[in-house]
Amino acid sequence: VQLQASGGGSVQAGGSLRLSCAASGNILSINTLGWFRQAPGNQRELVAVITRDGNINYADSVKGRFTISRDNAKSTVYLQMNSLKPEDTAVYYCHAAGAEMYWGQGTQVTVSS
């Protein structure tokens, strides 16, 4: 499975960004798609994940601000990030899981105050 992420960038606090991640390869093996992030000096942490059936889990820190969605026909997961805060600044990683776990390349999100 290969994961190709796009989106990210730099915005001011209160702004919005949208991340996309397209999966290819043995996509039938994937149940969960989602996003993790890692800020400098911190461990990688869950942001949001969504299962094939549409079950969603968000980190408490992003609830009400971020929305994850999935297009199974396109094997693509999206993360709409609104009301961004400086503490959302991190490298965001696309993640896929089934029998195995897969990671995409990171994409930088920078939120300035």
C-alpha positions as CSV (number, residue, x, y, z in Angstrom):
1,V,0.0,0.0,0.0
2,Q,1.3,3.4,-0.9
3,L,-0.1,6.7,0.5
4,Q,0.2,10.0,-1.3
5,A,-0.6,13.0,0.9
6,S,-1.3,16.5,-0.3
7,G,-2.3,19.8,1.2
8,G,-0.8,21.5,4.2
9,G,1.0,24.8,4.2
10,S,1.1,27.9,6.3
11,V,-1.9,29.8,7.7
12,Q,-2.7,32.3,10.4
13,A,-4.5,31.3,13.5
14,G,-8.2,30.9,12.8
15,G,-7.6,29.8,9.2
16,S,-8.4,26.6,7.5
17,L,-6.5,23.9,5.6
18,R,-7.5,20.7,3.9
19,L,-5.3,17.6,3.7
20,S,-5.9,14.7,1.3
21,C,-4.4,11.3,1.1
22,A,-4.9,8.8,-1.7
23,A,-4.1,5.1,-1.1
24,S,-3.0,2.8,-3.9
25,G,-1.9,-0.8,-4.1
26,N,-3.6,-3.5,-2.0
27,I,-6.3,-1.2,-0.9
28,L,-8.7,-4.0,-0.1
29,S,-6.6,-4.8,2.8
30,I,-7.2,-1.4,4.4
31,N,-9.8,-0.9,7.0
32,T,-8.7,2.3,8.7
33,L,-7.5,5.6,7.2
34,G,-6.5,8.6,9.1
35,W,-4.0,11.2,10.2
36,F,-1.4,11.5,12.9
37,R,0.8,14.4,13.6
38,Q,4.2,15.1,15.2
39,A,5.4,18.4,16.5
40,P,9.1,19.0,17.2
41,G,10.1,17.3,20.4
42,N,6.8,15.5,20.7
43,Q,5.7,12.0,20.0
44,R,3.5,11.2,17.0
45,E,-0.1,11.5,18.1
46,L,-3.4,10.5,16.6
47,V,-5.4,13.3,15.0
48,A,-8.4,11.5,13.5
49,V,-9.1,8.1,11.9
50,I,-12.0,6.7,10.1
51,T,-12.9,3.1,9.4
52,R,-14.3,1.7,6.1
53,D,-17.7,1.6,7.8
54,G,-17.5,5.2,8.8
55,N,-16.6,5.0,12.4
56,I,-14.6,8.0,13.5
57,N,-12.2,8.8,16.3
58,Y,-10.9,12.2,17.0
59,A,-8.2,13.5,19.4
60,D,-9.9,15.6,22.0
61,S,-7.7,18.6,21.0
62,V,-9.3,18.7,17.5
63,K,-12.9,17.8,18.2
64,G,-15.3,20.4,16.8
65,R,-12.6,21.9,14.6
66,F,-11.4,19.1,12.4
67,T,-13.5,16.9,10.2
68,I,-12.3,13.6,8.7
69,S,-14.0,12.1,5.7
70,R,-13.4,9.2,3.4
71,D,-14.2,8.4,-0.2
72,N,-14.0,4.6,-0.5
73,A,-14.4,4.7,-4.2
74,K,-11.3,6.8,-4.6
75,S,-9.5,5.2,-1.6
76,T,-8.9,8.7,-0.3
77,V,-9.2,10.3,3.1
78,Y,-9.6,14.0,3.8
79,L,-9.0,16.1,6.8
80,Q,-10.7,19.5,6.9
81,M,-9.0,21.6,9.5
82,N,-10.8,24.8,10.6
83,S,-10.2,27.3,13.4
84,L,-6.5,26.3,13.4
85,K,-4.4,27.2,16.3
86,P,-0.6,27.6,16.7
87,E,-0.5,24.4,18.7
88,D,-1.7,22.5,15.6
89,T,1.6,23.2,14.0
90,A,3.2,19.8,13.2
91,V,4.1,17.4,10.4
92,Y,0.9,15.5,9.5
93,Y,1.2,11.9,8.5
94,C,-1.3,9.9,6.6
95,H,-1.9,6.5,8.1
96,A,-3.6,3.3,6.8
97,A,-4.2,0.1,8.8
98,G,-5.5,-3.3,8.1
99,A,-3.5,-6.5,8.5
100,E,-0.5,-4.1,8.4
101,M,0.2,-0.5,9.1
102,Y,1.3,2.0,6.5
103,W,2.5,5.6,6.6
104,G,2.6,8.3,4.0
105,Q,5.2,11.0,3.7
106,G,4.6,13.9,6.1
107,T,3.2,17.2,5.1
108,Q,4.0,20.3,7.1
109,V,1.2,22.4,8.7
110,T,2.3,25.7,10.2
111,V,-0.1,28.0,12.0
112,S,1.1,31.4,13.0
113,S,-0.4,33.5,15.8
